[in-house]
Amino acid sequence: MEGSLEAPTRHVIPWREESWYDEPALEAELRRVFDVCHGCRRCFNLCDSFPILFDAIDESPNEEVDDLTPVQLKAVVDACTLCDMCFMTKCPYVPPHAFDLDFPHLILRHRAVGHRKGETSLADSQLAKMDRNGALGTVGSGLANWASGQGNALTRPLLQATLGIDKRAHLPAFAATPLTRRAPVIVPAANPDAPAFGRKVLLYAGCHDEFNDATPGEAAMKVLAHNGVTVRIEHPDCCAMPSLENGDMAAVASAAQRISAFFAPLIADGWDIVPLTTSCALMLKFEWPLIEPDNADVATLSRHSFDVAEYIVALAKSPGLLPVEAMPATIGVHFACHARAQNMGPKALEMLRLIPQAKPMLTERCSGHGGKWGIFAENFDRAVKIGKPTARAIAKNKPDIIVSECPLAGPHLRQVIAANGDTPPDRIGHPVEVVARAYGL
């Protein structure tokens, strides 16, 4: 039977149970799931994990999953970016179906087993230390940005040789001062004449917002304050998405415990939590409750966390927003994977439709970047290949503005648009930046 009559659900991740790390059981489950995927093949065009799997099966002696070697199984795992799109948009066999497939969390289990055995690469483990790297990068931003800049013929080949970071990949520049350190001066006062006056929002600055590009955060605080919302910006710690990519479950659980405890008294005081980055929102809303299911603070934070566009759209419905100036522009909207994975619909599209005369056009495809996955030399060409159909779909209508809810997807898509032979815009920023511009902020 294909599909289930009930709403999809996800199981709690039993990462503290010893049986979860049993390698023969893991391999058996990989082969079971891959066999179901082999019989379905609906995910052939999502990412390279599935073509790699299907080609390996088709080229095997008996065209069966049982023919695949552990090395071939791992090749499927290594190509996964944990974007969640197979679970969210394609797979008809997700729980509560009898086949009980959760491909991304199976890949996560494989990586957790490898991480426990010390197989996480030095580059992956060090890049996951986002707060340390961000703090060092901001202190020495001039030198760091020079060294990481594209086209630096001295340092980028060295980075590729030592850490495996492709010399062609875009690396985010570091800000001279973290966002939260500037926040007391730059956060506007709430507009007392606006419909939402009295609401309180704590903007959770993810690592990219805090240490690299504060533009989306500055736009969000201006839009919210203009509409009467009292705004506060905090960065208690990294949400640990890069550690999740590594399968470092203990690090993710630790971040969930500490950050949810930080937010708990603020939520009790009436603050809504709005992460500025879609990946952070996904962690707070969905991943952490599956990793820390018995933590009351995590559960409370999940209920009180909202994506930026989701929150602004909700404000527009009640109590309402101040009128927005007309903006006669076509807007190419990249629907980022971790926004789609929040299962809330295309809220960025809804938000941009609030601007009179704006014509937002949605593209629902992966950019190919996949967090830190896409910057490695072994993955960069694959990341560009995955992103090419996305870039073509966005550029075909020649939009005046292109936006993405993912801060890493934007610069990557600029590279891919250029690789397709089109002219990329100077910036692919967050959709809330367009709303701020329409308000004249």
VEXDOKOL-927541 format. One record per residue (C-alpha): residue in one letter; chain; z, y, x. Coordinates in steps of 0.1 Angstrom, whole numbers, plus 2048, in hexadecimal, padded with zeros to 3 digits. Each point is the difference from the previous one (the first is absolute). Layout:
+-----+-------+-----+-----+-----+
| res | chain |  c3 |  c2 |  c1 |
+-----+-------+-----+-----+-----+
|   A |     A |   Z |   Y |   X |
...
+-----+-------+-----+-----+-----+
! end
This chain:
+-----+-------+-----+-----+-----+
| res | chain |  c3 |  c2 |  c1 |
+-----+-------+-----+-----+-----+
|   M |     A | 800 | 800 | 800 |
|   E |     A | 7F6 | 822 | 80E |
|   G |     A | 818 | 81C | 7FB |
|   S |     A | 821 | 803 | 7EE |
|   L |     A | 808 | 80E | 7DE |
|   E |     A | 81F | 811 | 80F |
|   A |     A | 802 | 81F | 815 |
|   P |     A | 7FE | 7FA | 826 |
|   T |     A | 821 | 7FE | 812 |
|   R |     A | 80C | 7FC | 824 |
|   H |     A | 81B | 7E9 | 80E |
|   V |     A | 81D | 80C | 814 |
|   I |     A | 7F9 | 7FA | 825 |
|   P |     A | 819 | 7E5 | 80C |
|   W |     A | 7FF | 80D | 824 |
|   R |     A | 825 | 7F7 | 806 |
|   E |     A | 7FA | 7DB | 7F8 |
|   E |     A | 7F9 | 7E9 | 81D |
|   S |     A | 7E7 | 7EC | 7EC |
|   W |     A | 7E9 | 81F | 7FE |
|   Y |     A | 7FB | 7FD | 826 |
|   D |     A | 7F8 | 7DB | 7FF |
|   E |     A | 7DE | 7FE | 812 |
|   P |     A | 7F3 | 7DF | 7F1 |
|   A |     A | 808 | 80D | 7DD |
|   L |     A | 7F0 | 821 | 808 |
|   E |     A | 7E0 | 7EF | 80C |
|   A |     A | 7FF | 7EA | 7E1 |
|   E |     A | 803 | 81F | 7EA |
|   L |     A | 7E5 | 812 | 813 |
|   R |     A | 7E8 | 7E3 | 7FB |
|   R |     A | 80A | 7FE | 7DB |
|   V |     A | 7FA | 824 | 7FA |
|   F |     A | 7E0 | 802 | 815 |
|   D |     A | 7F2 | 7E2 | 7ED |
|   V |     A | 805 | 813 | 7DF |
|   C |     A | 7EF | 81F | 80F |
|   H |     A | 7E4 | 7EA | 80D |
|   G |     A | 7FA | 7F3 | 7DC |
|   C |     A | 800 | 824 | 7F2 |
|   R |     A | 7F2 | 817 | 81A |
|   R |     A | 805 | 81F | 7EA |
|   C |     A | 80E | 813 | 81D |
|   F |     A | 7E2 | 7FC | 817 |
|   N |     A | 7F9 | 825 | 802 |
|   L |     A | 824 | 80E | 804 |
|   C |     A | 806 | 7FC | 825 |
|   D |     A | 7F7 | 7E9 | 81D |
|   S |     A | 81C | 7E7 | 7FA |
|   F |     A | 7EC | 7EF | 7E4 |
|   P |     A | 7DD | 7FF | 811 |
|   I |     A | 811 | 7F2 | 81F |
|   L |     A | 810 | 7E5 | 7EB |
|   F |     A | 7E1 | 7F8 | 7EC |
|   D |     A | 7E9 | 7FF | 81E |
|   A |     A | 818 | 7E9 | 813 |
|   I |     A | 802 | 7E8 | 7E2 |
|   D |     A | 7DA | 801 | 7FB |
|   E |     A | 7FA | 7F8 | 825 |
|   S |     A | 81A | 7E4 | 802 |
|   P |     A | 7F5 | 7DC | 800 |
|   N |     A | 80A | 7F8 | 7DC |
|   E |     A | 801 | 824 | 7F3 |
|   E |     A | 825 | 7FC | 7F8 |
|   V |     A | 81F | 814 | 809 |
|   D |     A | 80F | 7E0 | 80F |
|   D |     A | 7E6 | 803 | 81B |
|   L |     A | 80D | 822 | 80D |
|   T |     A | 815 | 802 | 81F |
|   P |     A | 820 | 814 | 803 |
|   V |     A | 7EC | 819 | 815 |
|   Q |     A | 7E7 | 805 | 7E4 |
|   L |     A | 81C | 804 | 7E7 |
|   K |     A | 810 | 81B | 816 |
|   A |     A | 7DE | 812 | 802 |
|   V |     A | 803 | 805 | 7DA |
|   V |     A | 823 | 80D | 803 |
|   D |     A | 7F7 | 818 | 81C |
|   A |     A | 7E5 | 810 | 7EC |
|   C |     A | 817 | 809 | 7E3 |
|   T |     A | 80C | 824 | 7FE |
|   L |     A | 81A | 7F9 | 7E4 |
|   C |     A | 7ED | 819 | 7EA |
|   D |     A | 80B | 7EB | 7E1 |
|   M |     A | 7DE | 804 | 7EF |
|   C |     A | 7F9 | 7DB | 7FC |
|   F |     A | 821 | 7FC | 7ED |
|   M |     A | 7FC | 820 | 7ED |
|   T |     A | 7DC | 801 | 7F6 |
|   K |     A | 7EE | 7DE | 805 |
|   C |     A | 815 | 7E1 | 800 |
|   P |     A | 803 | 7EE | 7DE |
|   Y |     A | 81A | 7E8 | 80D |
|   V |     A | 81D | 817 | 808 |
|   P |     A | 823 | 7F7 | 7F1 |
|   P |     A | 808 | 7F6 | 7E5 |
|   H |     A | 7E0 | 7EA | 803 |
|   A |     A | 806 | 7DC | 809 |
|   F |     A | 7ED | 805 | 821 |
|   D |     A | 81A | 81A | 80A |
|   L |     A | 7EB | 814 | 819 |
|   D |     A | 80D | 81E | 813 |
|   F |     A | 7E8 | 802 | 81D |
|   P |     A | 80F | 820 | 811 |
|   H |     A | 823 | 7F2 | 7FF |
|   L |     A | 7F4 | 7DF | 80E |
|   I |     A | 7F1 | 813 | 81D |
|   L |     A | 820 | 813 | 803 |
|   R |     A | 813 | 7DF | 803 |
|   H |     A | 7E8 | 7F4 | 81B |
|   R |     A | 806 | 820 | 814 |
|   A |     A | 826 | 7FD | 7FB |
|   V |     A | 7FF | 7DE | 80F |
|   G |     A | 7EC | 80D | 81D |
|   H |     A | 817 | 81E | 805 |
|   R |     A | 81E | 7E9 | 800 |
|   K |     A | 7F0 | 7EC | 81C |
|   G |     A | 7FA | 820 | 814 |
|   E |     A | 7DA | 801 | 7FA |
|   T |     A | 7FE | 824 | 7F5 |
|   S |     A | 7ED | 813 | 81A |
|   L |     A | 810 | 81B | 815 |
|   A |     A | 7E9 | 81A | 7F2 |
|   D |     A | 808 | 7F6 | 7DC |
|   S |     A | 825 | 7FF | 806 |
|   Q |     A | 801 | 822 | 812 |
|   L |     A | 7E9 | 812 | 7E7 |
|   A |     A | 818 | 7F4 | 7E4 |
|   K |     A | 81B | 816 | 80F |
|   M |     A | 7F3 | 81E | 7ED |
|   D |     A | 81E | 817 | 801 |
|   R |     A | 804 | 7FC | 826 |
|   N |     A | 7DB | 805 | 806 |
|   G |     A | 7FF | 81D | 7E8 |
|   A |     A | 81E | 811 | 810 |
|   L |     A | 7F2 | 7FC | 823 |
|   G |     A | 7DD | 80B | 7F5 |
|   T |     A | 80D | 820 | 7F0 |
|   V |     A | 815 | 809 | 81E |
|   G |     A | 7E2 | 7FC | 817 |
|   S |     A | 7E5 | 808 | 7E6 |
|   G |     A | 7E9 | 812 | 818 |
|   L |     A | 7FE | 7E4 | 819 |
|   A |     A | 801 | 7E5 | 7E6 |
|   N |     A | 7E3 | 80F | 7EC |
|   W |     A | 7EC | 805 | 820 |
|   A |     A | 805 | 7DC | 80A |
|   S |     A | 7F8 | 7F1 | 7DE |
|   G |     A | 7E3 | 817 | 7F8 |
|   Q |     A | 7DF | 7F0 | 7F9 |
|   G |     A | 7E8 | 805 | 81C |
|   N |     A | 81A | 801 | 81B |
|   A |     A | 7EE | 7EB | 81A |
|   L |     A | 81F | 7FD | 816 |
|   T |     A | 81B | 7F4 | 7E8 |
|   R |     A | 7EF | 7EF | 7E3 |
|   P |     A | 7F0 | 7E5 | 815 |
|   L |     A | 822 | 7FB | 810 |
|   L |     A | 810 | 7FD | 7DD |
|   Q |     A | 7E6 | 7E6 | 7F7 |
|   A |     A | 806 | 7EC | 820 |
|   T |     A | 826 | 800 | 7FD |
|   L |     A | 808 | 800 | 7DB |
|   G |     A | 7DF | 7F5 | 7F1 |
|   I |     A | 7FB | 821 | 7EC |
|   D |     A | 7DB | 805 | 7FC |
|   K |     A | 7F5 | 81F | 813 |
|   R |     A | 7EA | 80A | 7E2 |
|   A |     A | 81B | 7FF | 7E6 |
|   H |     A | 80F | 820 | 7F2 |
|   L |     A | 825 | 804 | 809 |
|   P |     A | 815 | 819 | 7EC |
|   A |     A | 809 | 81F | 813 |
|   F |     A | 825 | 809 | 803 |
|   A |     A | 80F | 820 | 7F1 |
|   A |     A | 814 | 816 | 817 |
|   T |     A | 81D | 800 | 7E7 |
|   P |     A | 80A | 7E5 | 7E7 |
|   L |     A | 7FB | 809 | 7DB |
|   T |     A | 825 | 7FD | 7F7 |
|   R |     A | 80A | 817 | 81C |
|   R |     A | 7E9 | 81B | 7F1 |
|   A |     A | 809 | 7F8 | 7DC |
|   P |     A | 81D | 819 | 7FB |
|   V |     A | 7E9 | 81D | 808 |
|   I |     A | 7E0 | 7F5 | 7EF |
|   V |     A | 80B | 7F0 | 7DF |
|   P |     A | 7FA | 819 | 7E4 |
|   A |     A | 81A | 808 | 7E6 |
|   A |     A | 7FA | 7F0 | 7DE |
|   N |     A | 7ED | 816 | 7E7 |
|   P |     A | 81A | 808 | 7E5 |
|   D |     A | 7E4 | 808 | 7E7 |
|   A |     A | 7EE | 7DF | 803 |
|   P |     A | 803 | 7E3 | 7E7 |
|   A |     A | 80F | 7E8 | 818 |
|   F |     A | 81C | 817 | 80B |
|   G |     A | 820 | 7EC | 804 |
|   R |     A | 7EF | 7E1 | 80E |
|   K |     A | 809 | 7F5 | 824 |
|   V |     A | 7E9 | 7ED | 817 |
|   L |     A | 809 | 7F2 | 823 |
|   L |     A | 7DF | 7FC | 813 |
|   Y |     A | 804 | 7E2 | 817 |
|   A |     A | 7ED | 809 | 81F |
|   G |     A | 7F1 | 7E1 | 80F |
|   C |     A | 7FA | 7FE | 825 |
|   H |     A | 7DD | 80F | 7FE |
|   D |     A | 80D | 81D | 7EB |
|   E |     A | 81E | 805 | 816 |
|   F |     A | 7F0 | 7FE | 823 |
|   N |     A | 7DA | 803 | 7FC |
|   D |     A | 7F1 | 813 | 7E3 |
|   A |     A | 816 | 813 | 7E8 |
|   T |     A | 7E4 | 80F | 7EC |
|   P |     A | 804 | 7E9 | 7E2 |
|   G |     A | 825 | 806 | 800 |
|   E |     A | 7FC | 825 | 801 |
|   A |     A | 7E7 | 7FF | 7E3 |
|   A |     A | 816 | 7E9 | 7EB |
|   M |     A | 81F | 817 | 804 |
|   K |     A | 7EC | 81F | 7F7 |
|   V |     A | 7F1 | 7F0 | 7E1 |
|   L |     A | 821 | 7F2 | 7F4 |
|   A |     A | 814 | 820 | 807 |
|   H |     A | 7E5 | 815 | 7EF |
|   N |     A | 805 | 7EB | 7E2 |
|   G |     A | 826 | 804 | 800 |
|   V |     A | 80B | 7E2 | 813 |
|   T |     A | 81C | 803 | 81A |
|   V |     A | 7F3 | 7F0 | 81F |
|   R |     A | 812 | 7F0 | 81E |
|   I |     A | 7EF | 7ED | 81D |
|   E |     A | 811 | 7E4 | 813 |
|   H |     A | 7F7 | 7E6 | 819 |
|   P |     A | 81E | 7E8 | 803 |
|   D |     A | 7EB | 7E6 | 813 |
|   C |     A | 7DF | 7EE | 800 |
|   C |     A | 7F9 | 7EA | 7E2 |
|   A |     A | 7F8 | 7E3 | 818 |
|   M |     A | 7DD | 7F9 | 7F3 |
|   P |     A | 7F4 | 7FB | 824 |
|   S |     A | 81C | 7E7 | 805 |
|   L |     A | 7F5 | 7EE | 7E0 |
|   E |     A | 7DD | 7FD | 80E |
|   N |     A | 810 | 7EE | 81E |
|   G |     A | 815 | 7E9 | 7EA |
|   D |     A | 820 | 80F | 80D |
|   M |     A | 814 | 7FA | 7E0 |
|   A |     A | 822 | 809 | 80F |
|   A |     A | 7F3 | 822 | 80A |
|   V |     A | 7F2 | 806 | 7DD |
|   A |     A | 820 | 7F5 | 7EF |
|   S |     A | 814 | 817 | 817 |
|   A |     A | 7EB | 81E | 7F7 |
|   A |     A | 802 | 7F8 | 7DB |
|   Q |     A | 826 | 7FE | 802 |
|   R |     A | 805 | 820 | 814 |
|   I |     A | 7E6 | 816 | 7EE |
|   S |     A | 80A | 7F5 | 7DD |
|   A |     A | 825 | 807 | 809 |
|   F |     A | 7F5 | 823 | 80C |
|   F |     A | 7EE | 807 | 7DF |
|   A |     A | 81A | 7F0 | 7E8 |
|   P |     A | 818 | 81E | 7FD |
|   L |     A | 7E2 | 818 | 7FD |
|   I |     A | 7F1 | 7EB | 7E3 |
|   A |     A | 822 | 800 | 7EF |
|   D |     A | 7FF | 826 | 803 |
|   G |     A | 7DF | 802 | 7ED |
|   W |     A | 7E6 | 800 | 81C |
|   D |     A | 7DF | 7EE | 7FB |
|   I |     A | 7F2 | 7F0 | 820 |
|   V |     A | 7DC | 807 | 807 |
|   P |     A | 7F2 | 7F0 | 820 |
|   L |     A | 7E3 | 814 | 80F |
|   T |     A | 7EE | 7E2 | 80D |
|   T |     A | 7F3 | 7E4 | 7EA |
|   S |     A | 80B | 7E4 | 818 |
|   C |     A | 824 | 80E | 7FF |
|   A |     A | 7FF | 801 | 7DA |
|   L |     A | 7F4 | 7DC | 7FF |
|   M |     A | 81C | 7F5 | 816 |
|   L |     A | 81B | 813 | 7EB |
|   K |     A | 7F3 | 7F6 | 7DF |
|   F |     A | 7F4 | 7DC | 805 |
|   E |     A | 805 | 7F0 | 822 |
|   W |     A | 824 | 808 | 807 |
|   P |     A | 80D | 7F2 | 7DE |
|   L |     A | 7EF | 7DE | 809 |
|   I |     A | 810 | 800 | 823 |
|   E |     A | 822 | 80D | 7F6 |
|   P |     A | 803 | 7F4 | 7DB |
|   D |     A | 826 | 801 | 7FE |
|   N |     A | 803 | 823 | 80E |
|   A |     A | 80A | 818 | 7E3 |
|   D |     A | 7F6 | 81F | 814 |
|   V |     A | 7DD | 7F2 | 807 |
|   A |     A | 7FC | 7F8 | 7DB |
|   T |     A | 80A | 823 | 7F6 |
|   L |     A | 7E9 | 810 | 819 |
|   S |     A | 7E3 | 7EB | 7F3 |
|   R |     A | 806 | 80D | 7DD |
|   H |     A | 802 | 824 | 80B |
|   S |     A | 7E3 | 801 | 818 |
|   F |     A | 7DE | 80F | 7F7 |
|   D |     A | 7E0 | 806 | 812 |
|   V |     A | 7F6 | 824 | 804 |
|   A |     A | 7E2 | 7FF | 7E8 |
|   E |     A | 814 | 7EA | 7E8 |
|   Y |     A | 81C | 81A | 7FF |
|   I |     A | 7E9 | 81E | 7FB |
|   V |     A | 7EC | 7EE | 7E4 |
|   A |     A | 821 | 7F8 | 7EF |
|   L |     A | 80B | 824 | 802 |
|   A |     A | 7DF | 80B | 7F1 |
|   K |     A | 808 | 7EA | 7E2 |
|   S |     A | 824 | 80C | 7FD |
|   P |     A | 80C | 81B | 802 |
|   G |     A | 7DE | 80D | 80B |
|   L |     A | 7F1 | 813 | 81E |
|   L |     A | 7F7 | 824 | 805 |
|   P |     A | 7DA | 807 | 7FA |
|   V |     A | 7EA | 7F7 | 81D |
|   E |     A | 7E2 | 816 | 80B |
|   A |     A | 7DE | 7F2 | 7FB |
|   M |     A | 7F0 | 7EF | 81E |
|   P |     A | 7DB | 7F7 | 7FA |
|   A |     A | 7FE | 7E5 | 81B |
|   T |     A | 7F7 | 7DB | 802 |
|   I |     A | 81C | 7EC | 811 |
|   G |     A | 7FB | 7DE | 80F |
|   V |     A | 821 | 7EE | 7FB |
|   H |     A | 808 | 7E2 | 816 |
|   F |     A | 818 | 7EA | 7EC |
|   A |     A | 815 | 7F3 | 81D |
|   C |     A | 80B | 7DB | 800 |
|   H |     A | 825 | 808 | 800 |
|   A |     A | 7FC | 818 | 7E3 |
|   R |     A | 7ED | 7E5 | 7ED |
|   A |     A | 81B | 7E7 | 809 |
|   Q |     A | 81A | 815 | 7EE |
|   N |     A | 7F1 | 7F5 | 7DF |
|   M |     A | 801 | 822 | 7F1 |
|   G |     A | 7DB | 807 | 7FC |
|   P |     A | 7EB | 81B | 811 |
|   K |     A | 81A | 81C | 7FE |
|   A |     A | 7EE | 815 | 81A |
|   L |     A | 7E2 | 801 | 7EA |
|   E |     A | 815 | 809 | 7E2 |
|   M |     A | 811 | 81C | 814 |
|   L |     A | 7DF | 80F | 80C |
|   R |     A | 7F3 | 7FF | 7DC |
|   L |     A | 81B | 81A | 7F8 |
|   I |     A | 7EB | 819 | 813 |
|   P |     A | 7E7 | 811 | 7E9 |
|   Q |     A | 7DB | 7FA | 809 |
|   A |     A | 80A | 7E8 | 81C |
|   K |     A | 7EC | 7E0 | 800 |
|   P |     A | 813 | 7E5 | 813 |
|   M |     A | 7ED | 7DF | 806 |
|   L |     A | 814 | 7E0 | 809 |
|   T |     A | 7F7 | 7E7 | 81B |
|   E |     A | 815 | 7E0 | 7FD |
|   R |     A | 7FA | 7F0 | 822 |
|   C |     A | 814 | 7FA | 81F |
|   S |     A | 7FB | 819 | 81D |
|   G |     A | 804 | 7E3 | 818 |
|   H |     A | 81B | 810 | 815 |
|   G |     A | 81D | 7EA | 7F6 |
|   G |     A | 81E | 813 | 80F |
|   K |     A | 801 | 7FB | 825 |
|   W |     A | 7E9 | 7E1 | 7FD |
|   G |     A | 7E0 | 814 | 802 |
|   I |     A | 808 | 813 | 820 |
|   F |     A | 7FF | 7E0 | 816 |
|   A |     A | 7E1 | 7F8 | 814 |
|   E |     A | 7FF | 7DD | 7F0 |
|   N |     A | 7FE | 80F | 7DD |
|   F |     A | 7F0 | 822 | 803 |
|   D |     A | 7DC | 7F5 | 7FB |
|   R |     A | 80B | 7EB | 7E2 |
|   A |     A | 813 | 81E | 7F2 |
|   V |     A | 7E1 | 815 | 802 |
|   K |     A | 7EB | 7E4 | 7F0 |
|   I |     A | 818 | 7FD | 7E3 |
|   G |     A | 801 | 826 | 7FC |
|   K |     A | 7DA | 805 | 800 |
|   P |     A | 7FA | 7F7 | 7DB |
|   T |     A | 81E | 816 | 7F7 |
|   A |     A | 7F2 | 81E | 814 |
|   R |     A | 7DD | 7FB | 7F0 |
|   A |     A | 80F | 7FF | 7DD |
|   I |     A | 814 | 820 | 806 |
|   A |     A | 7E4 | 813 | 811 |
|   K |     A | 7E3 | 7F6 | 7E9 |
|   N |     A | 807 | 81C | 7E7 |
|   K |     A | 804 | 81A | 81C |
|   P |     A | 823 | 80C | 7F4 |
|   D |     A | 80C | 822 | 809 |
|   I |     A | 822 | 7F2 | 80A |
|   I |     A | 80B | 7DD | 80A |
|   V |     A | 825 | 7F5 | 7FD |
|   S |     A | 814 | 7E1 | 805 |
|   E |     A | 824 | 7F8 | 7F8 |
|   C |     A | 804 | 7EE | 821 |
|   P |     A | 805 | 816 | 81F |
|   L |     A | 7F1 | 7E6 | 817 |
|   A |     A | 7E2 | 7F8 | 7EA |
|   G |     A | 7F4 | 824 | 7FF |
|   P |     A | 7F9 | 804 | 826 |
|   H |     A | 7F2 | 7DD | 802 |
|   L |     A | 7E8 | 806 | 7E3 |
|   R |     A | 7F4 | 81F | 813 |
|   Q |     A | 7F7 | 7EA | 81C |
|   V |     A | 7EF | 7E7 | 7E9 |
|   I |     A | 7EC | 81B | 7EE |
|   A |     A | 7F3 | 80B | 821 |
|   A |     A | 7F8 | 7DC | 80A |
|   N |     A | 7EC | 7FE | 7DF |
|   G |     A | 7EB | 81D | 80C |
|   D |     A | 80F | 819 | 7E7 |
|   T |     A | 812 | 820 | 808 |
|   P |     A | 826 | 7FD | 7FC |
|   P |     A | 815 | 81C | 7F3 |
|   D |     A | 818 | 812 | 817 |
|   R |     A | 81D | 7F0 | 7EF |
|   I |     A | 807 | 7E4 | 7E7 |
|   G |     A | 822 | 80A | 7F4 |
|   H |     A | 817 | 7F6 | 7E4 |
|   P |     A | 7F6 | 808 | 7DC |
|   V |     A | 81F | 816 | 7FB |
|   E |     A | 7F1 | 818 | 81A |
|   V |     A | 7E4 | 807 | 7E7 |
|   V |     A | 819 | 807 | 7E4 |
|   A |     A | 812 | 818 | 817 |
|   R |     A | 7DF | 811 | 808 |
|   A |     A | 7F7 | 803 | 7DB |
|   Y |     A | 822 | 811 | 7FA |
|   G |     A | 7F9 | 818 | 81D |
|   L |     A | 81D | 7F3 | 814 |
+-----+-------+-----+-----+-----+
! end
